[in-house]
Amino acid sequence: MLETVVEVHDLCRVFGSFTAVDNISFDVQAGEIFGFLGPNGAGKSTTIRMLCGLLTPSSGWGTVAGLDIMTQSEAIKERIGYMSQKFSLYEDLTVAENIEFYGGIYGVEGDRFLRRKAWILEMAGLIERENSLTGELSMGWKQRLALGTAIVHEPGILFLDEPTSGVDPVSRRKFWDLIHNVAESGVTVFITTHFMDEAEHCDRMALIYRGRMIAMGSSSQLKSDFAGNTLVEISAQPVMDAMSALERAENVLDFALFGTNIHATLTNDGEIDPLRAHLERAGVDVERIERITPSLEDVFVSLIEKADQEGI
């Protein structure tokens, strides 16, 4: 049986009259890559700051590595690695000085520090740049260096808060390779992101929207739950007229714009030919309507539509 290393029940954080995190509950198993997904402002960073002992919850309870997030925040900080959105690097220090600084904070000394420093420089591809100022590095290099400093003390749990924001697609892909390498060494990885394609790398994920958790499971489970409906891609002009007509169409549950096309969710008995006829009667030029396999983004958009309809 897998060990539970993060457990949260009815966690809530209120700022004045604004509820940033609204009674969420979940658990994370040892060795998982657990994704916390949602749009900007959904409550992801607030949640991760509470789990890392940086912010006190308003109510609810939780444990990280068996430690209470309400009363043992300082002990939690010693047991975890944390990489914030801003990378937490000192840009006026060299690469080597940043590693030494964080090694000192976590009490990594002697031969152990030398081994960890060598590993970080190799992992980040910075062996030739250890005396360079951190501020002169590209975003991709800063990202890998920040990851290295977050795990210089070899923690069992690593929290990554929007670690790929602002970096190019190639750097994002390389960074995920590093995350998988870290997870394969036995580290539990908890990562927040608003990039739906990154969720495919996670073993399980929780989807959060306006402070509430609206779904949780693996990518395949979430897509399977969506499978009771038919998803179609519509290529039509004018697009706005097509969307207006879809609002009046029977058997259309919801729809959203994807690039220049529209993805529409139909009920089980939704047929394509009647939908085409409905759009054409509305003066829309329909080039193509075809069934497609839902992506995780389709699932998430559908869940958000449902949450809005239910008043979340």
VEXKOLZA-920061 format. One line per 3 residues: their letters; for each residue x, y negated, z of N, C-alpha, C, O. Coordinates in steps of 0.02 Angstrom, whole numbers, plus 50000, padded with zeros to 5 digits. Atoms other than C-alpha are relative to their C-alpha. Last residue first. Layout:
BEGIN
A) X:Y:Z:X:Y:Z:X:Y:Z:X:Y:Z; ... .
END
This chain:
BEGIN
IGE) 49935:50002:49964:49027:48599:49575:50037:49938:49979:50092:49925:50002; 49992:50059:49957:48847:48564:49518:50063:49998:50040:50067:49960:50088; 50020:49982:49932:48800:48734:49450:50012:49945:50050:49998:49952:50109 .
QDA) 50072:49989:50001:48805:48667:49272:49973:50016:50069:49916:49999:50086; 50032:50065:50007:48979:48596:49305:49924:50007:50002:49889:49966:50032; 49994:50035:49936:49038:48765:49370:49966:49932:49998:49933:49912:50046 .
KEI) 50047:49969:49953:48968:48853:49216:50002:49964:50067:49950:49952:50099; 50067:50019:50021:49057:48732:49099:49949:50027:50050:49902:49992:50069; 50008:50070:49981:49217:48756:49199:49930:49976:49982:49898:49941:50021 .
LSV) 50009:50002:49927:49200:48945:49185:49990:49929:50025:49950:49917:50070; 50067:49974:49986:49175:48933:48996:49985:49997:50075:49929:49979:50095; 50048:50052:50022:49328:48821:48978:49929:50022:50016:49889:49982:50039 .
FVD) 49997:50054:49952:49430:48946:49081:49950:49944:49983:49916:49918:50027; 50030:49978:49936:49375:49095:48979:49996:49942:50049:49945:49931:50081; 50072:49994:50011:49412:49006:48815:49964:50019:50064:49912:49991:50081 .
ELS) 50025:50069:50002:49583:48956:48883:49924:50000:49988:49888:49960:50017; 50010:50021:49931:49615:49137:48929:49974:49929:50004:49937:49911:50049; 49937:50013:49967:49587:49180:48747:49986:49982:50072:49928:49971:50091 .
PTI) 49990:50058:49956:49425:49257:48686:50071:49996:50026:50101:50047:50045; 49985:49975:49934:49433:49377:48538:50013:49941:50046:50053:49897:50028; 49929:49998:49981:49351:49299:48385:50006:50029:50071:49958:50031:50109 .
REI) 49988:49977:49931:49186:49315:48293:50075:50002:50013:50114:50022:49970; 49980:49930:49990:49176:49213:48134:50011:50016:50073:50030:49973:50113; 50018:49980:49932:49093:49055:48068:50020:50074:50007:49997:50116:49969 .
REV) 49988:49933:49975:49169:48970:47916:49973:50007:50071:49980:49962:50112; 49950:49965:50040:49152:48820:47800:50007:50073:50023:50014:50118:49983; 49969:49945:49964:48990:48751:47870:50048:50037:49954:50027:50069:49906 .
DVG) 49968:49957:50051:48943:48581:47798:50040:50054:50036:50093:50039:50064; 49930:49985:49988:48827:48506:47930:50025:50047:49945:49992:50096:49927; 49958:50038:50046:48665:48423:47877:50074:50012:50008:50115:49973:49984 .
ARE) 49982:50063:49967:48565:48481:48029:50046:49958:49955:50070:49906:49977; 50062:50041:49998:48481:48615:47922:50014:49931:50031:49979:49883:50018; 50010:50027:50067:48658:48678:47886:49936:49957:49996:49933:49907:49961 .
LHA) 49952:50053:50012:48694:48696:48072:49988:49967:49931:49993:49906:49924; 50017:50056:49956:48534:48796:48104:50046:49940:49986:50023:49883:49982; 50059:50033:50028:48566:48907:47953:49980:49939:50041:49961:49887:50013 .
RLP) 49978:50035:50061:48742:48947:48015:49941:49961:49970:49949:49903:49950; 49962:50057:49977:48673:48989:48187:50024:49959:49940:50022:49897:49942; 50046:50053:49977:48540:49100:48112:50036:49937:50023:50011:49882:50014 .
DIE) 50038:50027:50057:48677:49192:48014:49948:49948:50022:49944:49895:49991; 49963:50052:50036:48795:49211:48163:49958:49968:49945:49960:49907:49937; 49981:49980:50067:48679:49304:48280:50032:49942:49963:50015:49884:49974 .
GDN) 49985:50055:50045:48667:49283:48468:50024:50025:49933:50071:50065:49929; 50037:49990:50063:48591:49437:48548:50011:49943:49951:49975:49937:49901; 49989:49934:50028:48722:49446:48684:49965:50010:49933:49992:50043:49888 .
TLT) 50027:49947:49959:48715:49259:48711:50010:50067:49965:50029:50069:49907; 50070:49982:50014:48830:49149:48612:49977:50052:50049:50017:50088:50079; 50019:49938:49967:48990:49060:48665:49926:50012:49989:49884:49970:50006 .
AHI) 50066:49999:49969:49051:48928:48543:49987:50069:50029:50002:50120:49999; 50012:49933:49972:49230:48885:48495:49933:49997:50036:49922:49955:50080; 50042:49996:49940:49238:48732:48382:49995:50073:50021:49983:50116:49979 .
NTG) 50056:49952:50001:49374:48695:48255:49961:49997:50066:49981:49964:50113; 50050:50026:50047:49491:48547:48224:49939:50045:49995:49893:50031:49958; 49968:50027:50060:49596:48582:48378:49948:49969:49955:49911:49924:49977 .
FLA) 49933:49971:49998:49485:48682:48496:50036:49978:49936:50026:50008:49883; 49957:50014:50057:49325:48584:48531:50069:50030:50011:50100:50017:50063; 49946:50048:49987:49210:48664:48658:50041:49992:49937:50045:50038:49895 .
FDL) 49953:50008:50055:49048:48762:48661:50051:49948:50018:50040:49906:50062; 49958:50059:49993:48919:48827:48784:50048:49999:49940:50053:50047:49902; 49992:50013:49928:48778:48953:48798:50042:49938:50013:50023:49896:50054 .
VNE) 49933:50027:49990:48720:48951:48617:50006:49980:50074:49972:49934:50097; 49950:49947:49989:48571:49070:48600:50072:49974:50002:50119:50014:50000; 50019:49945:49956:48459:48933:48529:50058:50050:50003:50096:50058:49956 .
ARE) 50006:49933:50028:48542:48780:48454:49979:50051:50052:50001:50049:50109; 50071:49984:50009:48503:48604:48516:49990:50072:49976:49933:50094:49966; 50035:50015:49937:48675:48565:48590:49927:50021:49995:49895:50035:50046 .
LAS) 49992:49942:49956:48751:48654:48439:49964:49989:50067:49943:50037:50099; 50049:49948:50019:48679:48519:48326:50004:50060:50046:49953:50092:50060; 50067:50026:49982:48774:48382:48419:49947:50052:49984:49900:50061:50023 .
MAD) 50005:49993:49928:48933:48486:48406:49932:49975:50024:49903:50004:50070; 50006:49928:49985:48909:48506:48218:49991:50009:50075:49950:50050:50096; 50069:49982:50017:48877:48319:48198:49988:50074:50017:49934:50092:50040 .
MVP) 50044:50028:49948:49038:48284:48293:49927:50016:49986:49888:50027:50032; 49995:49962:49938:49135:48403:48180:49951:49974:50053:49918:50014:50087; 49959:50035:49951:49077:48328:48016:49997:50036:50068:49945:50062:50088 .
QAS) 49993:50073:50005:49116:48453:47948:49931:49968:49991:49888:49997:49959; 50054:50036:50032:49127:48636:47998:50014:49925:50001:50053:49900:50042; 49966:50052:50038:49247:48772:48053:49947:49963:49959:49919:49991:49912 .
IEV) 50037:50035:50052:49163:48872:48188:50044:49948:49968:50072:49905:50003; 49963:50060:50019:49250:49001:48297:49964:49970:49940:49950:50005:49891; 49990:50012:50071:49135:49127:48380:50041:49936:49991:50038:49891:50032 .
LTN) 49964:50062:50012:49130:49205:48552:50012:49993:49926:50036:50039:49893; 49967:50004:50065:48998:49335:48591:50033:49932:49992:50001:49881:50003; 50025:50048:50048:48952:49367:48772:50040:50003:49935:50094:50032:49932 .
GAF) 50071:49990:50007:48973:49514:48890:49968:49952:49949:49911:49962:49929; 50017:49960:50059:49160:49506:48856:49926:50013:49991:49905:50036:49938; 50028:50044:50051:49190:49361:48977:49969:50040:49943:49929:50014:49904 .
DSK) 50061:50028:49972:49214:49479:49124:49964:49955:49949:49903:49947:49951; 50050:49947:50000:49339:49574:49017:49933:49974:50026:49880:49992:50000; 50025:49995:50069:49437:49414:48984:49945:50052:49995:49897:50044:49957 .
LQS) 50038:50061:50013:49451:49383:49171:49971:50002:49929:49914:49981:49917; 50063:49997:49962:49503:49563:49202:49956:49940:49984:49896:49947:49974; 50044:49951:50033:49634:49560:49062:49932:50005:50036:49881:50012:50003 .
SSG) 50022:50027:50064:49712:49400:49129:49951:50047:49966:49900:50025:49939; 49948:49998:50052:49719:49472:49304:49971:49970:49936:49911:49960:49930; 49988:49934:50029:49597:49416:49436:50058:49998:49952:50091:49947:49944 .
MAI) 49934:49972:49985:49522:49262:49518:50005:50070:49970:49956:50107:49969; 49989:49931:50023:49380:49145:49475:50069:50024:50022:50113:49983:50034; 50057:49978:50039:49300:48978:49522:50009:50070:49971:49961:50098:49944 .
MRG) 49977:49944:50040:49414:48925:49665:49940:50029:49963:49891:50049:49995; 50029:49934:49985:49358:48755:49725:50028:50053:49954:50045:50040:49896; 49988:49978:49931:49454:48591:49736:49973:50068:50018:49988:50093:50072 .
RYI) 50028:50048:49953:49382:48514:49579:50003:50025:50072:49956:50018:50111; 50031:50056:50035:49426:48670:49480:49965:49956:50051:49922:49979:50088; 50027:50050:49953:49538:48813:49534:49976:49939:49960:50008:49917:49912 .
LAM) 50018:50060:50038:49572:48972:49436:49965:49952:50046:49915:49969:50077; 50060:50032:49974:49664:49104:49537:49988:49938:49959:50034:49899:49947; 50004:50073:49997:49789:49215:49448:49934:49980:50033:49885:50016:50030 .
RDC) 50068:50021:49984:49854:49392:49443:49999:49924:50004:50051:49892:50008; 50033:49937:49985:50008:49475:49369:49926:49988:50018:49882:50024:49995; 50015:49986:49930:50058:49310:49290:49967:50069:50008:49928:50091:49965 .
HEA) 49941:49973:49968:50145:49291:49121:49986:50024:50072:50028:50058:50102; 49990:49932:50026:49979:49271:49029:50061:50033:50031:50067:50094:50030; 50036:49953:49957:49947:49121:49142:50009:50072:49977:50004:50118:50018 .
EDM) 49955:49975:49949:50082:49025:49050:49967:50052:50045:50001:50094:50075; 49959:49948:50030:49969:49011:48896:50049:50029:50052:50069:50087:50047; 50034:49936:50001:49841:48919:49003:50043:50056:49971:50036:50113:49992 .
FHT) 49991:49971:50067:49959:48776:49044:49969:50070:49999:49994:50116:50033; 50060:50015:50037:49889:48686:49198:50006:50025:49928:49963:50011:49886; 49992:50024:50068:50017:48765:49313:49932:49980:49972:49881:50004:49995 .
TIF) 50057:50040:50023:50046:48818:49492:50014:49975:49930:50071:49958:49914; 49987:50055:50046:50166:48960:49531:49935:49965:49982:49885:49996:49966; 50064:50034:50000:50178:49083:49676:50010:49937:49958:50049:49893:49977 .
VTV) 50001:50066:50031:50324:49203:49649:49928:49973:49998:49883:50005:49971; 50069:50018:50017:50357:49351:49764:49999:49928:49973:50028:49884:50005; 50026:50063:49973:50541:49398:49757:49927:49991:49978:49911:50002:49919 .
GSE) 50041:49988:49941:50585:49582:49730:49970:49938:50031:49936:49942:50082; 49954:49988:49944:50732:49566:49608:49962:50008:50066:49992:50018:50118; 49975:49931:50004:50608:49590:49465:50049:50016:50057:50059:50074:50073 .
AVN) 50052:49955:49975:50522:49429:49520:50023:50073:50000:50007:50111:50045; 50004:50011:49928:50683:49328:49498:49949:50049:50030:49961:50079:50082; 49939:49970:49971:50711:49402:49325:49999:49994:50076:50018:50041:50111 .
HIL) 50007:49927:50002:50531:49364:49278:50061:50034:50031:50054:50084:50066; 50050:49983:49949:50551:49184:49335:49991:50076:50003:49987:50105:50057; 49967:50003:49935:50712:49169:49233:49952:50020:50056:49971:50055:50103 .
DWF) 49954:49942:49998:50623:49228:49075:50035:50003:50067:50044:50057:50096; 50041:49942:49981:50487:49102:49117:50041:50064:49999:50027:50110:50038; 50012:50003:49929:50619:48965:49115:49958:50059:50023:49969:50086:50077 .
KRR) 49940:49977:49965:50679:49017:48944:49989:50001:50075:50013:50046:50110; 49994:49928:50012:50502:49001:48875:50060:50029:50036:50056:50082:50066; 50053:49965:49962:50478:48831:48955:50007:50075:49993:50001:50112:50042 .
SVP) 49978:49998:49930:50646:48772:48889:49949:50035:50044:49966:50071:50090; 49944:49952:49997:50593:48820:48712:50024:50007:50072:50036:50063:50096; 50023:49931:50003:50424:48734:48734:50056:50052:50005:50046:50104:50036 .
DVG) 50019:49979:50067:50501:48567:48789:49981:50074:50000:49998:50111:50046; 49944:49968:50036:50500:48510:48970:49974:50027:49933:49914:50038:49924; 49951:50047:50027:50385:48380:49047:50059:50031:49965:50103:49995:49942 .
STP) 50026:50064:50025:50287:48497:49160:50058:49956:49974:50108:49948:50008; 49985:50008:50071:50370:48668:49172:49971:49936:49971:49974:49926:49910; 49928:50004:50016:50388:48680:49361:50016:49987:49927:50072:49969:49911 .
EDL) 49998:50029:50067:50206:48634:49402:50072:49996:49974:50094:49942:49954; 50056:50046:50011:50234:48678:49585:50009:49964:49933:50050:49919:49927; 49982:50043:50056:50344:48833:49605:49939:49957:49983:49887:49982:49962 .
FLI) 50055:50042:50022:50335:48924:49771:50024:49952:49947:50072:49915:49958; 49980:50060:50036:50460:49066:49797:49937:49964:49976:49895:49993:49942; 50058:50030:50034:50436:49202:49927:50023:49934:49969:50056:49893:50001 .
GPE) 50043:49947:50024:50571:49321:49990:49940:49975:49961:49910:50013:49923; 50063:49991:49964:50702:49186:50005:49959:50057:49970:49970:50077:49913; 50030:49935:50016:50879:49207:49936:49935:50013:50040:49931:50062:50076 .
HVI) 49999:49961:49938:50961:49055:50021:49965:50068:49993:49955:50103:50043; 49930:49991:49980:51006:48973:49855:50005:50044:50061:50055:50079:50070; 49990:49931:49978:50826:49003:49799:50072:50014:50020:50094:50071:50020 .
ATG) 50058:49977:49961:50764:48824:49781:50009:50070:50028:49978:50089:50077; 49994:50028:49933:50939:48765:49729:49941:50022:50044:49948:50026:50105; 49943:49971:49964:50936:48885:49582:50006:49974:50071:50018:50012:50118 .
LAL) 50019:49932:49981:50761:48834:49526:50056:50032:50042:50043:50064:50092; 50048:50007:49945:50814:48651:49531:49976:50069:50024:49967:50080:50084; 49961:50016:49940:50966:48695:49424:49954:49994:50061:49971:50019:50115 .
RQK) 49966:49939:49978:50854:48782:49297:50042:49988:50063:50047:50032:50106; 50050:49951:49979:50737:48632:49285:50034:50063:50027:50015:50088:50080; 50022:50021:49933:50879:48507:49278:49951:50052:50029:49953:50068:50088 .
WGM) 49945:49984:49954:50953:48606:49132:49980:49980:50072:49994:50017:50119; 49994:49928:49994:50788:48602:49038:50054:50021:50049:50043:50068:50088; 50053:49976:49957:50760:48418:49075:50005:50075:50010:49993:50100:50065 .
SLE) 50065:49997:50033:50929:48374:49000:49948:50028:50048:49966:50056:50100; 50021:49937:50028:51072:48332:49118:49933:49994:49963:49893:49949:49977; 49981:49998:50071:51145:48158:49143:49976:50063:49965:49982:50070:49905 .
GTL) 50041:50046:50039:51053:48129:49308:50014:50001:49926:49973:49978:49886; 50064:49967:50014:51137:48284:49379:49954:49957:49958:49916:49982:49917; 50054:50029:49960:51307:48202:49364:49933:50033:49980:49919:50042:49920 .
SNE) 50040:50052:50033:51428:48323:49284:49948:49973:50048:49923:50008:50091; 49978:50065:49976:51555:48416:49392:49964:49942:49966:49982:49884:49975; 50011:50005:49928:51466:48585:49375:50023:49932:50028:50000:49913:50082 .
REI) 50026:50066:49983:51448:48562:49187:49994:49989:50075:49958:49944:50096; 49957:50052:50027:51551:48703:49110:49980:49930:50022:50013:49881:50005; 49931:49986:49978:51471:48835:49221:50048:49945:49976:50094:49927:50012 .
LGA) 49965:50062:49983:51301:48754:49193:50072:50011:50024:50100:49968:50058; 49959:50017:50058:51203:48890:49103:50041:49937:50010:50053:49899:49963; 50022:50063:50029:51072:48888:49240:50039:49981:49937:50022:49931:49904 .
MEL) 50071:49996:50017:51094:49072:49283:49977:49938:49963:49938:49942:49916; 50007:49955:50057:51284:49058:49275:49928:50003:49977:49914:50000:49917; 49968:50031:50058:51291:48903:49385:49993:50044:49938:49982:50019:49883 .
IWA) 50042:50056:50023:51165:48978:49506:50030:49968:49937:49993:49955:49889; 50060:49973:50032:51259:49143:49520:49957:49945:49971:49932:49951:49915; 49979:49971:50064:51426:49057:49553:49939:50027:49962:49934:50019:49901 .
KRR) 49983:50055:50045:51345:48951:49688:50019:50026:49931:49996:49999:49881; 50063:50029:50023:51264:49104:49767:50013:49941:49952:49976:49933:49903; 50034:49953:50044:51429:49198:49774:49936:49969:49972:49921:49975:49912 .
LFR) 49962:49998:50063:51522:49047:49844:49968:50047:49950:49967:50033:49890; 50014:50060:50039:51384:49022:49973:50037:50002:49934:50009:49983:49882; 50068:49995:50026:51395:49203:50030:49983:49939:49958:49953:49945:49905 .
DGE) 50000:49960:50061:51583:49190:50043:49931:50006:49969:49923:50009:49908; 49945:49953:50012:51571:49050:50168:49995:50036:49934:49976:50007:49883; 49930:50019:49990:51404:48968:50205:50048:50053:49976:50029:50109:49960 .
VGY) 49964:49951:50040:51217:48967:50169:50073:49979:49998:50090:49926:49972; 49950:49963:49961:51138:48872:50313:50036:50054:49962:50057:50104:49991; 50025:49933:49984:50980:48822:50219:50052:50043:50037:50040:50102:50050 .
IGG) 50066:50005:49968:51017:48636:50221:49976:50069:50023:49948:50076:50078; 49991:50023:49932:51201:48669:50184:49934:49996:50038:49931:50013:50097; 49970:49945:49963:51162:48772:50030:50009:49982:50073:49998:50023:50117 .
YFE) 50054:49954:49983:51047:48633:49975:50025:50062:50036:49991:50090:50079; 50047:50033:49955:51186:48505:49983:49946:50048:50023:49931:50054:50083; 49970:50001:49933:51317:48622:49908:49952:49968:50051:49949:49991:50108 .
INE) 50001:49931:49975:51205:48657:49758:50027:50002:50071:50000:50037:50114; 50070:49982:49986:51173:48471:49734:49996:50071:50028:49959:50083:50076; 50018:50032:49937:51360:48436:49751:49927:50014:50019:49911:50021:50078 .
AVT) 49970:49963:49944:51402:48565:49617:49979:49970:50067:49967:50006:50115; 50033:49935:49996:51281:48486:49492:50025:50039:50061:49985:50065:50099; 49983:49954:50053:51350:48314:49530:49961:50065:50009:49928:50075:50060 .
LDE) 49951:49949:49980:51259:48192:49642:50016:50044:49940:49976:50049:49893; 49935:50033:49994:51176:48031:49581:50053:50046:50029:50110:50026:50040; 49971:50012:50066:51028:48130:49514:50067:49965:50004:50105:49967:49956 .
YLS) 49971:50067:49991:50983:48204:49683:50041:49985:49937:50094:50014:49926; 49927:50006:50009:50870:48351:49641:50022:49928:50011:49983:49881:50000; 49966:50011:49935:50696:48383:49713:50076:49997:49993:50112:50016:50040 .
FKQ) 49938:49960:49999:50632:48457:49545:50042:49989:50063:50087:50029:50075; 49946:50047:50014:50499:48317:49530:50069:50034:50004:50120:50000:49997; 50007:50026:50068:50357:48443:49516:50058:49955:49980:50077:49952:49921 .
SMY) 50055:50048:50011:50417:48530:49673:49999:49977:49927:50043:49994:49888; 49978:50043:50055:50523:48688:49689:49941:49955:49983:49889:49978:49959; 50051:50046:50025:50502:48778:49855:50030:49955:49947:50081:49921:49959 .
GIR) 49970:50047:50046:50593:48932:49920:49945:49956:49971:49890:49980:49959; 50024:50007:50068:50524:49019:50073:50048:49957:49958:50091:49923:49985; 50011:49935:50031:50577:49089:50241:49982:49997:49926:49980:50048:49892 .
EKI) 49938:49962:50000:50655:48936:50321:49995:50065:49961:50046:50093:49940; 49952:50033:50045:50508:48825:50273:50066:50037:49995:50100:50034:49943; 50017:49983:50069:50389:48949:50354:50051:49971:49952:50072:50005:49905 .
AES) 49974:49932:50011:50478:48930:50522:49985:50023:49929:50025:50058:49899; 49927:50005:50004:50448:48742:50515:50031:50069:49987:50080:50074:49949; 49978:50028:50064:50264:48766:50472:50075:49997:49993:50102:50009:49939 .
QTM) 49931:49976:50010:50229:48883:50618:50029:49974:49934:50064:50010:49899; 49957:50008:49941:50071:48810:50697:50073:50018:49988:50115:50004:50031; 50020:50054:49955:49945:48779:50557:50054:49986:50053:50068:49928:50069 .
IDL) 49985:50064:50034:50025:48882:50418:49981:49940:50044:50003:49884:50031; 50060:50042:50001:50033:49034:50534:50015:49931:49969:50061:49896:49992; 49996:50059:49956:50179:49149:50493:49939:49955:49989:49917:49946:49932 .
GAV) 50022:49982:49933:50162:49326:50422:49999:49942:50050:49984:49953:50108; 49948:49957:49971:50265:49283:50269:49983:50018:50072:50028:50024:50114; 49948:49992:50051:50140:49143:50236:50057:50039:50032:50085:50017:50082 .
TGW) 49933:49978:49980:49981:49144:50339:50044:50005:49939:50021:50022:49884; 49961:49962:50048:49816:49053:50321:50067:50019:50029:50090:49991:50078; 49937:49973:49975:49677:48964:50411:50036:50039:49946:50006:50058:49895 .
GSS) 49982:49935:50028:49525:48856:50381:50065:50024:50030:50093:49993:50074; 50035:49944:49969:49513:48671:50419:50018:50064:49963:50053:50063:49912; 50053:50031:49961:49595:48503:50382:49960:50054:50037:49937:50043:50093 .
PTL) 50069:49990:50023:49754:48590:50327:49950:49964:50045:49963:49954:50104; 50042:49962:49953:49922:48513:50379:49929:50007:49973:49900:49957:49952; 50063:50035:49990:50038:48463:50237:49956:50043:50044:49949:50103:50033 .
LGC) 49989:50071:50012:50219:48508:50205:49939:49957:50014:49943:49896:50017; 49989:50034:49937:50213:48682:50282:50012:49926:49993:50038:49895:50039; 49929:50010:49987:50239:48770:50116:50014:49962:50064:50072:49948:50079 .
LMR) 49969:49935:49990:50062:48838:50111:50074:49994:50017:50102:50037:50052; 50024:49972:49937:49989:48665:50139:50034:50067:50013:50053:50082:50070; 49968:50039:49947:50098:48592:50001:49977:50024:50069:50016:50024:50116 .
ITT) 49932:49974:49993:50042:48732:49884:50038:49962:50054:50081:49991:50088; 50000:49932:49971:49861:48690:49914:50070:50024:50012:50086:50050:50066; 50019:50007:49930:49884:48503:49885:50001:50068:50035:50024:50074:50092 .
SKG) 49942:50024:49963:49980:48540:49726:49984:49992:50074:50026:50005:50117; 49946:49950:50000:49839:48646:49656:50059:49979:50044:50081:50016:50087; 49984:49981:49932:49694:48534:49704:50057:50050:50007:50069:50077:50061 .
AGN) 50046:49947:49977:49607:48512:49536:50012:50020:50073:49968:50049:50104; 50047:50026:49951:49688:48343:49501:49953:50052:50029:49907:50036:50066; 49970:50049:49954:49771:48401:49341:49947:49973:50047:49891:49958:50026 .
PGL) 49981:50064:50029:49677:48549:49267:50033:49954:50051:50030:49968:50111; 50053:50049:50000:49683:48721:49347:50023:49935:49968:50083:49924:49961; 50012:50038:50061:49786:48875:49374:49943:49951:50008:49895:49963:50044 .
FGF) 50053:50043:49973:49867:48954:49527:49986:49949:49945:50024:49901:49937; 50012:50065:50030:49968:49098:49458:49943:49963:50032:49891:49993:50048; 50069:50022:49989:50034:49242:49562:49991:49930:49973:50026:49884:49994 .
IEG) 49998:50068:50028:50191:49331:49504:49927:49978:50001:49886:50001:49961; 50043:50026:50053:50180:49476:49624:50027:49935:49971:50062:49897:50004; 49974:49984:50066:50321:49559:49721:49959:49975:49942:49978:49984:49885 .
AQV) 49927:50002:50008:50229:49561:49887:50021:50020:49930:49996:50070:49903; 49964:49940:49980:50042:49534:49869:50075:49993:49987:50096:49956:49942; 49947:49986:50048:49954:49366:49866:50040:50060:50027:50058:50062:50086 .
DFS) 49940:49969:49972:49788:49333:49952:50049:50014:49944:50030:50021:49886; 49966:49954:50045:49639:49220:49919:50058:50032:50037:50075:50012:50092; 49974:49940:49968:49514:49103:50002:50032:50045:49947:50003:50055:49893 .
IND) 49976:49947:50045:49465:48925:49957:50029:50057:50040:50057:50048:50094; 50016:49933:49975:49357:48812:50065:50020:50056:49952:49977:50095:49929; 50066:49989:49971:49365:48649:49966:49987:50074:50015:49960:50110:49973 .
VAT) 50004:49927:50001:49536:48578:49927:49940:50020:50041:49933:50001:50099; 49953:49978:50051:49546:48393:49881:50000:50076:49992:50006:50101:49936; 49981:49932:49984:49390:48339:49976:50044:50026:49943:50020:50041:49888 .
FSG) 49985:49957:50058:49379:48150:49963:50024:50068:50022:50071:50074:50062; 50063:49973:50025:49292:48047:50098:50010:50049:49942:49962:50076:49916; 50055:50048:49994:49452:48016:50195:49935:50032:49980:49912:50081:50010 .
FVR) 49967:50065:49995:49578:48142:50126:49945:49947:50003:49917:49929:49951; 50040:50060:50014:49507:48315:50159:50043:49938:50009:50081:49933:50058; 49962:50061:49986:49599:48480:50149:49960:49940:49977:49940:49935:49919 .
CLD) 50030:50064:50020:49511:48648:50162:50047:49943:50018:50080:49943:50070; 49953:50056:49992:49564:48829:50174:49969:49936:49971:49940:49936:49917; 50039:50062:49991:49418:48949:50194:50044:49939:50010:50029:49896:50052 .
HVE) 50072:49993:49991:49536:49098:50215:49969:49932:50013:49988:49897:50060; 50034:50063:49988:49714:49110:50149:49925:50012:50007:49896:50049:49967; 50071:49987:49988:49837:49255:50149:49967:49934:50021:49991:49900:50066 .
VVT) 50036:50064:49994:50012:49252:50078:49926:50017:50008:49898:50054:49967; 49951:50049:49975:50133:49399:50102:49971:49929:50004:49999:49886:50038; 50027:50067:50013:50010:49543:50090:50047:49949:50030:50059:49948:50090 .
ELM) 50002:50046:49944:50110:49705:50084:49971:49933:49978:49988:49908:49924; 49960:50060:50006:50068:49830:49949:49990:49954:50061:49936:49950:50089; 50042:50060:50000:50000:50000:50000:50044:49938:50000:50091:49932:50039 .
END
